[in-house]
Amino acid sequence: MSSTDILQYTQNTFDSFKEFAYNKEIRLNFNSENEVLFGWIDRDKYDKILYNLLSNAIKFTNKYGHVDLFVRLKSDSSDYLVVEVSDDGIGIPQKSQEKIFKRFYQATNSKENNTGSGIGLSLVKALVDLHKGTISVQSTPNKGSVFSFEIPISRELYSKNEVFEFVTNIEEQEQIPKVPLKKTTTNTDIKEKILVVEDNTELRKYLIDYLSNYYKVYEAENGEEGLQICRQVKPILCVADVMMPVKNGIEFCEELKNDEFISHIPVILLTALSENEDKVKGGYNVGADGYLVKPFDPSLLKSIMVNIIKSRLELKTKFSDDADSEIGLLTHSPVDEVLMEKISKLIEDNISKPDLTTSFLCEELGVSSSKLYRKIKELTDLAPNEFIRTIRLKKSVQLLKTKKHNVSEVTDLIGFNDPLYFSRCFKKQFGYPPSKLLK
């Protein structure tokens, strides 16, 4: 065991998978509740555990899927590290989950992918055991899996002969060798993704040809197919014709805005001049973000798209930077509004507790850390721990403005442990020190 910058070490292993994910068009996310996380680990074992779990997650996740790596301290003990690797891949049948860590066992549905887990997961289990930890899996077929392991990271939990002492300067720490990358860019989102849903083949191909200069464009021939692609790809914006077979544009928009995992995605509807005003009203009633009458110049469509995307980004910035802005700025559908109100209330009701974490929110809301991360990130551009801190800091502004509490008292009231750290965070967030509000 040796003292390690766990976040940096984890990031190095995570980064080595970017090309693999890029080639499969899978989005990788790495999130941590902690900005700094040092602890005692066996680096070789830890690296092998992560490598096998990430490798399996990407192998068993289909094109356009997601793989998330989440690192945190155990909620009731900072002596233990919890790591989750989740995906929205093929999943594991219930009857296989108890045997998945046995040597050479292959889940029944993995054979079709021709990439059984083989010795990988049995090795992971053995390595976690050697690290005095535990590992578990939660999985639903066709929806994905979450592998979670917990290991002790406190020096006191290991014997003297298990501990290797050395200089802990970050620059002098051993680094995991990164897999050499052939591409100069390994970002899995080189261009923003959009979706064009249009049953007219000629118009659809024309729009794709034009918009491909600016975006990575996906296509669908009807609303039903469009929703399936939306759930897989999570585009930044959708363009959909009103009149389509199977599921029309208004039905597509309504279902999208009522699905909590894609409800944040803006929709521009395309309509013909002959279509009546009721159809236009119907689109806005179900949450459409814009309308464009055919025929139109594609540059006009692009301008509308740019303005909607830019407006969303500006609102996210305003929410973070403006002390008086409210979460309602960022909710663009009733589903989003209900979810963010729940999250905000949970934070505000427990704001004085220093141990208010992402894990607490997940437990109270009954969702996985990866799902909560994606939704909060998509709506606010903040990781859940950053969102919690932002709500705390906004609350501090309200308290300081009353002039009933000093900085130290406000620090305690919003769940910060250290007034100096609170002041640094406050100034970084709003551009001025908290003491300014007391003058």
C-alpha positions in Angstrom: 0.0 0.0 0.0 1.2 3.5 -0.7 -0.1 7.0 -0.3 -1.7 8.1 -3.6 -3.6 10.9 -5.2 -6.5 8.6 -5.9 -8.4 11.0 -8.2 -5.3 11.6 -10.5 -4.5 7.9 -10.5 -8.1 7.0 -11.4 -8.2 9.7 -14.1 -5.1 8.3 -15.8 -6.7 4.8 -16.0 -10.0 6.4 -17.2 -8.2 8.4 -19.9 -6.6 5.3 -21.4 -10.0 4.1 -22.5 -11.0 7.2 -24.4 -9.9 5.9 -27.8 -11.7 2.6 -27.2 -14.9 4.4 -26.3 -14.5 6.9 -29.2 -14.2 4.0 -31.7 -17.5 2.5 -30.4 -19.2 5.9 -30.2 -19.7 5.5 -26.5 -19.7 8.5 -24.1 -17.5 8.2 -21.1 -18.1 10.3 -17.9 -15.9 10.5 -14.9 -17.3 12.1 -11.7 -16.2 12.5 -8.1 -17.8 14.1 -5.0 -14.3 15.2 -3.8 -12.1 17.8 -5.4 -9.1 16.2 -3.6 -8.9 12.6 -2.5 -5.7 11.0 -1.1 -5.5 7.6 0.4 -3.6 4.4 0.8 -4.1 1.8 -2.0 -2.2 -1.0 -3.7 -1.8 0.8 -7.1 -1.3 -2.3 -9.1 -4.4 -4.1 -7.8 -6.5 -0.9 -8.0 -5.4 -0.3 -11.6 -6.3 -3.9 -12.6 -9.7 -3.7 -10.9 -10.6 -0.5 -12.8 -9.1 -1.7 -16.1 -11.3 -4.9 -16.0 -14.5 -3.1 -15.0 -14.1 -0.3 -17.5 -13.1 -2.7 -20.3 -16.2 -5.0 -19.6 -18.5 -2.0 -19.4 -17.4 -0.6 -22.8 -17.5 -4.1 -24.4 -21.0 -4.8 -23.3 -22.4 -1.3 -24.1 -23.9 -0.7 -27.6 -23.1 2.2 -29.9 -24.2 5.6 -28.6 -24.4 4.3 -25.0 -22.9 5.6 -21.8 -20.3 4.4 -19.4 -19.8 6.3 -16.1 -17.1 6.1 -13.5 -18.0 7.5 -10.1 -15.6 7.9 -7.1 -16.5 8.9 -3.6 -15.8 8.3 0.1 -18.2 6.0 1.9 -21.0 8.1 3.3 -20.5 7.0 6.9 -16.7 6.6 6.9 -14.0 8.5 5.2 -11.7 5.5 5.7 -13.3 3.7 2.8 -13.4 4.5 -0.9 -16.4 3.6 -3.1 -16.0 3.2 -6.9 -19.0 2.6 -9.2 -18.7 1.7 -12.9 -22.1 1.8 -14.6 -23.3 1.4 -18.1 -26.5 1.3 -20.1 -25.5 -1.9 -22.0 -27.0 -5.4 -22.3 -27.2 -6.1 -18.6 -26.9 -9.4 -16.7 -29.8 -11.8 -16.1 -30.8 -12.1 -12.4 -29.8 -15.8 -12.3 -26.3 -15.0 -13.5 -25.6 -12.2 -11.1 -24.8 -14.5 -8.2 -22.3 -16.4 -10.3 -20.8 -13.6 -12.3 -17.6 -13.4 -10.2 -16.9 -17.1 -10.4 -13.9 -18.1 -12.6 -14.8 -18.8 -16.3 -18.5 -18.1 -15.7 -20.2 -16.5 -18.7 -23.6 -14.7 -18.4 -26.2 -16.3 -20.7 -26.8 -13.2 -22.7 -23.1 -12.3 -23.2 -22.5 -15.1 -25.7 -24.3 -13.2 -28.4 -21.7 -10.5 -28.1 -18.9 -13.1 -28.3 -17.1 -11.4 -25.4 -17.8 -13.3 -22.2 -16.4 -12.0 -19.0 -14.1 -15.1 -18.8 -11.5 -14.6 -16.1 -11.9 -10.8 -15.9 -14.6 -10.5 -13.2 -13.2 -13.4 -11.1 -9.9 -11.6 -11.1 -11.6 -8.4 -10.1 -13.2 -10.2 -7.2 -9.9 -11.7 -6.1 -8.1 -8.4 -6.3 -10.9 -6.6 -4.3 -10.7 -9.4 -1.6 -6.9 -9.0 -1.4 -7.5 -5.2 -0.9 -9.7 -6.1 2.1 -12.8 -4.8 0.1 -16.1 -5.9 -1.2 -17.7 -5.8 -4.7 -21.3 -6.1 -5.8 -23.4 -5.8 -9.0 -26.8 -4.5 -9.8 -28.1 -5.1 -13.2 -31.3 -5.2 -15.4 -31.2 -7.0 -18.8 -31.3 -4.5 -21.7 -30.9 -1.6 -19.3 -27.4 -1.9 -18.0 -25.3 -2.7 -15.0 -23.6 -1.0 -12.0 -20.5 -2.6 -10.5 -19.6 -1.1 -7.2 -16.6 -1.9 -5.1 -15.5 -0.6 -1.7 -11.9 -0.7 -0.3 -10.2 0.7 2.8 -7.9 3.7 2.1 -6.8 4.6 5.7 -3.2 3.7 6.6 -4.4 2.5 10.0 -6.4 -0.3 8.4 -3.3 -2.0 7.0 -0.5 -3.7 8.9 3.1 -2.2 8.8 4.4 -4.8 6.4 1.5 -3.9 4.0 2.5 -0.2 3.9 5.2 1.2 1.6 6.4 4.7 2.7 7.8 7.1 0.1 7.8 10.8 -0.8 4.2 11.9 -1.5 4.9 14.8 -3.8 2.4 14.4 -6.6 5.0 15.0 -9.3 7.2 12.2 -7.9 4.4 9.7 -7.6 4.5 6.7 -10.0 2.2 7.3 -12.9 0.2 4.6 -14.7 1.5 4.3 -18.2 -1.1 5.6 -20.6 -2.1 3.5 -23.7 -0.6 5.4 -26.7 -3.4 7.1 -28.7 -3.4 7.1 -32.5 -5.8 10.0 -32.7 -4.8 13.5 -31.6 -8.3 14.0 -30.2 -10.0 11.5 -27.9 -13.0 13.5 -27.0 -16.1 11.4 -27.7 -18.1 14.5 -28.6 -16.0 16.3 -31.2 -19.2 18.0 -32.6 -22.4 18.6 -30.8 -25.0 16.0 -31.7 -28.4 16.9 -33.2 -31.3 14.8 -34.5 -33.3 15.4 -37.7 -36.7 13.6 -37.7 -38.3 13.9 -41.2 -40.2 11.4 -43.3 -39.5 13.2 -46.6 -36.2 11.5 -47.7 -35.2 14.4 -50.0 -35.7 17.1 -47.4 -34.1 15.0 -44.7 -30.9 14.4 -46.7 -30.8 18.0 -47.8 -30.9 19.2 -44.1 -28.3 16.6 -43.0 -26.0 17.6 -45.8 -26.2 21.3 -44.8 -26.1 20.8 -41.0 -23.3 18.2 -41.0 -20.9 21.1 -41.6 -21.6 22.3 -38.1 -23.0 19.3 -36.1 -22.8 15.5 -35.9 -26.3 14.8 -37.4 -28.4 11.7 -36.6 -31.6 11.0 -38.6 -35.0 9.3 -38.2 -37.9 8.8 -40.5 -40.7 9.2 -37.9 -41.3 10.2 -34.3 -41.1 6.7 -32.9 -37.7 6.0 -34.4 -36.7 9.6 -33.3 -37.5 8.8 -29.7 -35.4 5.6 -29.8 -32.4 7.5 -31.2 -32.9 10.4 -28.7 -32.7 8.0 -25.7 -29.6 6.4 -27.1 -27.7 9.5 -28.4 -29.0 12.3 -26.1 -28.6 15.0 -28.8 -28.3 18.7 -27.9 -31.3 19.6 -30.1 -34.0 17.9 -32.3 -35.6 19.1 -35.5 -38.8 17.3 -36.3 -41.5 17.6 -39.0 -45.1 18.0 -37.7 -46.7 15.7 -40.2 -45.1 12.2 -40.1 -46.3 8.6 -40.1 -46.3 6.2 -37.1 -45.8 9.1 -34.6 -46.1 12.8 -35.7 -43.9 15.7 -34.6 -46.3 16.9 -31.9 -46.6 13.4 -30.4 -42.8 13.0 -30.6 -42.3 16.3 -28.8 -44.9 15.5 -26.1 -43.4 12.1 -25.3 -39.9 13.5 -25.3 -40.8 16.3 -22.9 -42.4 13.8 -20.5 -39.5 11.4 -20.4 -37.3 12.5 -17.5 -34.1 11.3 -19.2 -34.5 13.4 -22.4 -37.0 16.1 -21.4 -34.3 18.8 -21.3 -33.7 18.4 -25.1 -35.1 21.4 -27.1 -37.3 20.6 -30.1 -37.8 22.7 -33.3 -40.9 21.7 -35.2 -41.2 22.1 -39.0 -44.6 22.9 -40.4 -46.2 23.6 -43.8 -48.0 26.8 -44.6 -51.2 24.8 -45.2 -51.2 23.3 -41.6 -53.7 25.1 -39.4 -53.0 27.4 -36.4 -54.3 24.7 -34.0 -51.4 22.4 -34.9 -48.9 25.2 -34.2 -50.6 25.9 -30.8 -50.5 22.2 -30.1 -46.8 22.1 -30.6 -46.2 24.9 -28.2 -48.6 23.4 -25.7 -46.5 20.2 -25.5 -43.3 22.2 -25.0 -41.9 22.8 -28.5 -39.0 25.4 -28.3 -39.4 26.7 -31.8 -41.4 26.6 -35.1 -40.3 27.0 -38.7 -42.6 27.2 -41.7 -41.7 25.3 -44.9 -40.2 26.1 -47.3 -37.3 27.8 -45.5 -33.6 28.7 -46.0 -31.5 26.1 -44.0 -29.3 29.0 -42.8 -32.4 30.4 -41.0 -32.9 27.0 -39.3 -29.3 27.0 -38.2 -29.7 30.5 -36.8 -32.7 29.4 -34.7 -30.7 26.3 -33.5 -27.7 28.4 -32.6 -29.9 30.9 -30.6 -31.6 28.1 -28.7 -28.4 26.4 -27.8 -26.7 29.7 -26.9 -29.6 30.8 -24.8 -29.5 27.5 -22.8 -25.7 27.9 -22.2 -26.2 31.6 -21.1 -28.9 30.5 -18.6 -26.6 27.9 -17.1 -23.9 30.5 -16.7 -26.4 33.0 -15.2 -27.5 30.3 -12.7 -24.0 29.7 -11.5 -22.7 33.3 -11.5 -25.8 35.3 -10.4 -26.4 34.9 -6.7 -30.1 35.7 -7.0 -31.0 33.5 -10.0 -33.2 30.5 -9.3 -33.3 26.9 -10.5 -36.4 27.6 -12.5 -34.1 29.2 -15.1 -32.8 25.8 -16.1 -36.1 23.8 -16.3 -37.6 23.5 -19.7 -40.4 21.0 -19.1 -42.8 20.1 -16.2 -40.8 16.9 -15.7 -37.6 18.8 -15.2 -39.3 21.3 -13.0 -40.6 18.6 -10.6 -37.3 16.8 -10.5 -35.2 19.9 -9.8 -37.6 21.1 -7.2 -37.3 17.8 -5.4 -33.5 18.0 -5.5 -33.3 21.6 -4.5 -35.7 20.9 -1.5 -33.6 18.0 -0.4 -30.5 20.2 -0.4 -32.1 23.1 1.3 -33.7 20.9 4.0 -30.3 19.4 4.8 -28.1 22.4 3.9 -26.4 22.7 7.3 -25.1 19.1 7.2 -21.5 18.9 6.0 -22.1 15.3 4.9 -24.8 16.3 2.4 -23.5 14.4 -0.7 -24.5 13.0 -4.0 -24.9 9.6 -2.4 -27.5 11.1 0.0 -29.5 12.6 -2.9 -29.3 9.2 -4.8 -30.6 7.3 -1.7 -33.5 9.8 -1.1 -34.5 10.0 -4.8 -34.0 6.3 -5.5 -31.8 6.7 -8.5 -28.3 5.6 -9.4 -25.4 8.0 -9.1 -24.8 7.8 -12.9 -28.4 8.7 -13.7 -28.4 11.6 -11.3 -25.0 12.8 -12.6 -26.2 12.8 -16.2 -29.5 14.6 -15.5 -28.0 17.4 -13.3 -25.1 17.8 -15.7 -27.4 18.1 -18.7 -29.6 20.7 -17.0 -27.0 22.8 -15.2 -23.6 22.0 -16.7 -22.5 21.1 -13.1 -21.6 17.8 -11.6 -24.0 17.0 -8.6 -21.4 17.9 -6.0 -20.8 21.3 -7.8 -24.6 21.8 -7.9 -24.8 21.1 -4.1 -22.0 23.6 -3.5 -23.7 26.2 -5.7 -27.0 25.9 -3.8 -25.1 26.3 -0.5 -23.3 29.4 -1.7 -26.6 31.0 -3.0 -28.1 30.3 0.4 -25.1 32.0 2.0 -25.9 35.2 0.0 -29.4 35.3 1.4 -28.2 34.8 5.0 -25.4 37.4 4.7 -27.8 40.0 3.2 -29.9 39.8 6.3 -26.8 41.0 8.3 -27.9 38.8 11.2 -25.0 36.5 10.9 -21.2 36.9 10.5 -19.2 34.9 8.0 -18.2 32.2 10.5 -21.9 31.6 11.5 -23.0 31.5 7.9 -20.2 28.9 7.2 -21.8 26.6 9.8 -25.4 27.3 8.6 -24.7 26.2 5.1 -22.6 23.1 6.0 -19.1 24.3 5.3 -16.5 23.2 7.8 -13.9 26.0 7.3 -14.6 29.7 7.0 -11.5 30.3 4.9 -12.5 27.5 2.5 -16.0 29.0 2.4 -14.7 32.4 1.6 -12.5 31.1 -1.2 -15.4 29.2 -2.8 -17.7 32.2 -2.4 -15.2 34.6 -4.1 -14.6 32.1 -6.9 -18.3 31.7 -7.5 -19.5 35.3 -7.3 -16.3 37.4 -7.8 -16.2 39.2 -4.4 -15.6 38.1 -0.8 -18.6 37.3 1.5 -17.6 40.1 3.9 -18.7 42.6 1.2 -22.3 41.8 1.9 -21.9 42.7 5.6 -20.8 46.3 4.9 
